[in-house]
Amino acid sequence: MIMKHKNKSRILSVILLLSLFVVLGIVLAPRFLVRSKVVQSFQNSAKAQKIAELQARMAQIVNKEDEEYKAVRQEFCDLSARPEAERAKAVANIREFLHGIYPAVSKEFEPVFLCSRFNGKPDESGTDYNNSASEFYEAENHSFEVDPKTNYIIGVGDAERIKRTDPLPNYDYSGRYSTPEELKQVAERFLIDHKDILGVDIAKMTYKFEGTKPGNFFMFWEDKNVSVTKEHEVCGDVDKQWEGAYQNTQGVWCIKMKSTNYQRIDITITNGGQIIIYRNNINDLDKL
């Protein structure tokens, strides 16, 4: 009986101790959470203040080619960027794209992060520095735009050239293909093989060939199921007899019209079968 009593006492002690831990957790957890939020808020506030200072310095420098401006802007870009670990997937996607258009190259490509764009505004005029709208990189004389929310590549083109003598990407104009249909198949194969880094499904899209210039072919795919419809004002060449026509404050006849923009994938491909321009307008639909 004495042994059973001792065991029962031990069990009760353990239960009381566990209960104490639970109570302490309930009491202290909110305090730790509040403290964490205060620290994060302070860090964000300090970051925003530093970014505002950098913006003010950039605005004061008239010559944007000045080395001081470039250094300040680079500091702004680094401070407002996602952590490097979060950008790793974007870098991997860019490497895959490059290996796709340079299949014979075995070396490891090294994309370089440039800067971010915020709230759909140009680099240094955004406001939410914890929520970038897009990121820009360069590699092999190509420029890349990435959606930081998904790490999908949404734009590819030439890297910025400061001087006309700056190198261009190594384009393939071998003339391996000569008809739009051949190059459509090449582009389709690329889009399908690399859909995981582009985030598009051309099976749901409608293809259209736009035309050609020496060595280059232009085509696009459009998704009628992804769209934004906006109303806009047209003034000037408007007949006052038209239904809904009205005069603005300057006395000019106007009418309100609606337009619909669809998701669209634009591609420029060389006669060697190399995609040199890629553009997915999905993040810009609201701005079109």
C-alpha positions, 0 to 999 in steps of 0.5 A, spaced: 500 500 500 505 504 501 508 503 494 502 504 491 501 511 495 508 513 493 507 511 485 501 515 486 504 521 489 510 521 483 504 521 478 501 527 481 507 531 482 509 529 474 502 532 472 502 538 477 509 540 473 507 539 466 501 543 468 505 548 471 509 548 464 503 549 460 500 555 464 507 558 463 507 557 456 500 560 455 502 566 460 509 567 457 508 566 449 504 572 448 509 576 451 515 573 447 510 574 440 509 581 442 516 582 443 518 579 437 513 583 433 516 589 436 523 587 434 521 586 427 517 592 427 523 596 429 528 593 424 523 594 418 522 601 421 530 602 421 530 599 414 525 604 411 529 610 414 535 607 411 532 606 404 529 613 405 536 616 406 539 612 400 533 615 395 534 622 398 541 621 396 540 618 389 535 624 388 540 629 389 545 626 384 544 629 377 548 625 373 546 618 374 552 615 370 556 618 376 560 613 380 557 615 387 550 615 384 551 607 382 554 606 389 548 609 393 543 605 388 547 599 389 546 599 396 539 601 395 538 595 391 542 590 396 538 593 402 531 592 399 532 585 396 530 579 398 535 575 402 540 571 398 537 564 400 530 566 398 533 568 391 536 561 390 530 558 386 530 564 381 538 563 380 537 556 379 531 557 374 535 563 370 541 557 369 536 552 367 533 557 361 540 559 359 542 552 359 536 551 354 538 556 349 545 554 350 545 547 350 552 546 348 555 550 353 557 545 359 559 551 364 555 553 370 552 560 368 552 565 374 546 570 374 548 576 378 542 580 382 541 587 380 535 590 383 528 589 385 521 593 383 516 595 388 508 596 387 509 596 380 513 602 380 520 603 378 526 601 382 527 607 387 520 610 387 516 604 391 514 603 398 513 596 400 520 594 401 518 587 404 514 585 398 517 586 391 513 586 385 519 583 380 527 582 380 532 583 375 538 579 374 543 579 368 547 573 366 551 572 359 549 579 357 542 577 357 537 580 362 532 577 366 525 579 370 523 574 375 516 574 379 519 573 387 512 570 389 513 564 384 520 565 382 518 564 375 521 568 369 517 573 366 522 576 362 528 575 358 532 580 353 538 583 352 542 586 358 543 593 358 548 596 354 552 602 357 556 603 350 555 601 343 561 597 344 558 593 350 557 585 348 551 582 345 549 575 347 551 570 343 545 569 338 545 563 333 543 566 326 545 559 323 539 559 319 537 552 321 530 553 320 526 557 315 519 557 316 514 560 322 511 553 323 518 550 324 520 555 329 513 554 332 515 547 334 522 549 337 519 554 341 513 550 343 518 544 345 522 549 349 516 552 353 513 545 355 520 542 357 521 548 361 514 550 364 516 549 371 521 555 371 516 559 366 509 558 370 505 557 363 501 552 360 501 553 352 496 548 352 491 553 354 493 558 349 492 560 342 498 561 338 499 567 333 505 568 328 506 576 328 511 576 322 519 576 321 525 581 320 532 578 317 534 572 322 528 573 327 521 570 327 516 573 332 510 569 335 505 569 341 501 565 345 494 568 348 490 565 354 483 568 353 481 565 360 486 570 364 484 577 363 483 584 365 477 589 363 478 596 364 474 602 362 478 608 359 476 615 356 477 617 349 477 624 347 477 628 340 475 624 335 468 622 337 462 624 334 457 627 339 451 623 336 454 617 339 450 614 345 454 616 351 458 621 348 459 627 353 463 634 353 469 634 358 471 640 362 475 643 356 469 642 351 472 636 348 467 631 346 469 624 349 466 617 350 468 612 355 470 605 352 472 598 355 478 594 353 480 587 355 487 585 356 489 577 356 495 574 358 500 573 353 507 570 352 511 574 346 517 570 343 522 572 339 526 566 336 532 566 331 533 562 325 538 558 329 532 556 334 534 560 339 529 564 344 532 571 345 526 575 347 521 572 352 515 576 355 509 574 360 505 580 361 501 576 367 504 581 372 502 587 368 495 586 366 492 591 371 497 596 368 496 595 360 
